[in-house]
Amino acid sequence: MLMLTRHLPDRHVAVTHETVTVRRPGRTTEHRELRDGELGDLLDELDVPLTADERTGLIAKVRELRSRASG
């Protein structure tokens, strides 16, 4: 299982290999499925320090996990 979390100035973001959860003070929590191809953007947004090889490997592993879960 993948689990990334980050506190940003206006929100707290949690990402698993299946879901994205965004909490903002005073607002309803957003909880939804991770969209295909979205992980790379989230890695950038959350400023996750990965090498190019690590990033490629992580994205491939998440694809594999999601494929197993849906199949």
C-alpha positions in Angstrom: 0.0 0.0 0.0 1.1 3.5 -0.8 0.5 6.3 1.7 1.6 9.9 1.2 0.5 12.8 3.4 1.4 16.4 3.5 0.2 19.5 5.3 0.0 22.4 2.9 -0.8 26.0 4.0 -4.5 25.7 3.2 -5.1 21.9 3.4 -4.0 18.5 4.4 -3.7 15.9 1.6 -3.5 12.2 2.0 -2.9 9.8 -1.0 -3.0 6.1 -1.2 -2.6 3.9 -4.2 -6.4 4.0 -4.5 -7.7 7.3 -3.0 -7.1 11.0 -2.5 -8.4 12.8 0.6 -8.2 16.6 1.0 -9.2 18.3 4.3 -9.6 22.1 4.5 -10.5 23.9 7.7 -14.2 24.7 7.9 -15.0 22.7 4.7 -16.3 19.3 3.9 -13.6 16.6 3.5 -13.1 15.6 -0.2 -12.5 11.8 -0.5 -12.4 10.2 -4.0 -10.6 7.6 -6.1 -7.1 8.4 -7.4 -7.6 9.1 -11.1 -5.5 7.3 -13.8 -2.4 9.4 -14.5 -2.9 11.7 -11.5 -0.2 10.4 -9.2 2.6 12.2 -11.0 0.9 15.5 -10.5 0.3 14.8 -6.8 3.9 13.9 -6.3 4.8 17.3 -7.7 2.1 19.1 -5.7 3.2 17.5 -2.5 6.9 18.1 -3.3 7.9 14.4 -2.8 11.7 14.2 -3.1 12.2 11.3 -5.5 14.8 10.6 -8.2 13.6 10.1 -11.7 14.1 6.4 -11.4 12.3 6.2 -8.0 9.4 8.2 -9.4 9.1 6.0 -12.5 9.2 2.9 -10.3 6.6 4.2 -7.8 4.2 5.1 -10.6 4.6 1.7 -12.1 4.1 0.0 -8.7 0.9 1.9 -8.1 -0.4 1.0 -11.5 0.3 -2.7 -10.7 -1.5 -2.4 -7.3 -4.5 -0.7 -8.9 -4.6 -3.3 -11.6 -4.6 -6.2 -9.1 -7.3 -4.5 -7.1 -9.6 -4.1 -10.1 -8.9 -7.4 -11.7 
